[in-house]
């Protein structure tokens, strides 16, 4: 049963990567692309945690947490820059 759930999670992560990349490529505005990049970082965090679960090496969860914090700070910096205007 657990193997089935892991496969479902992997397929959902794959679909998220495909749709996020499509949004990044065909995004009409800069904000669409920023949101797509942020979504792809969240999906990559899910991918890292899934790998941590599969490999049994839970040190990767710490890596995912740090990556999430850095991603959050990057989105804040981009939002602040876009608020001021280029």
Secondary structure, DSSP 8 states (H G I E B T S, - for coil): -HHHHHHHHHHHHHHHHHHHHHHHHH-SSHHHHHHHHHHHHHHHHHHHHHHHHHHT-THHHHHHHHHHHHHHHHHHHHHHHHHH--
